[in-house]
């Protein structure tokens, strides 16, 4: 993902924020995590997280604007 983000000229949090839930799930290898999280469950979580995303990105100090690049920041947006 890091190289893909660099090729797109975006920080990784922005690349993930711009991707659809389906694109994110397609990039994950579920072989080793399917017993804990299925693709369907991941899609449900990601789709729910997309609701209100534009509003969160517009908040001053949001991960995208403050430069936070940790995992929590990626999925908060």
N, C-alpha and C positions, 0 to 999 in steps of 0.2 A: 504494500500500500504506500509506503514511503516514497518509493521510486515513481509510482504512478502519480502521487501528489506533486512531486517535483516536476514531472513531465507536464503536468497540467498547470504548473505555476501557482499552486495553492498550498496553504498549510494543510496538514492532514485532517485537522478538525473540520475545515471548510469542505474538503473533498467528501468526507463522510456526511456532513450536513446536507450537501447538495445531492447525494445519492438517494435513490428511492429505497424503501425497505427491501424490495425484491433484489436490487443490485447488491446491497450489503449482504443479504443472505446467500446470494449466489457466490460471493467471494469467500465464504466461510466453509472450511472442511469440517463437516459434522461427524466424521467417522469416530472421533475420540470423545465427543461431547453429547452424542445423540441420546445416551442414557440419562443425561441431566437436562438437556434442552433440545427439543425437536425443531426442525425447520419451521413448522407451523407455529409453534410457540414463539420462536424468535420473530417471525413476521408479525404476529399479534402485538408483541412488545414494541417493536419498531414502529408499527403503524400508529399505535397509541401515542408514542413519543413524538410523532410528527405533528400531532394536533397542537396548535399554538406555537409552533417552532418559529414562525416569522416574528411573532410578538417577542419571544425570548431573545432572538437575535438583535432586535431593535433596542433592548434594554442596555443603557450604558453600563459597562463593567461586565457584560456577558462574556463567556469564554472566548468567543470569536473576537471581541473587541479588545479584551485585555491581554490576549496572547497566551492564555492558559492552554497547554497542549497535553494535558494528562488524559487518561482514559475517561475519567468522570466528565471532564470538559467536553470531550468528543460527543458523548451521548447525551449530555444535558441539552446541547443545541439540537 
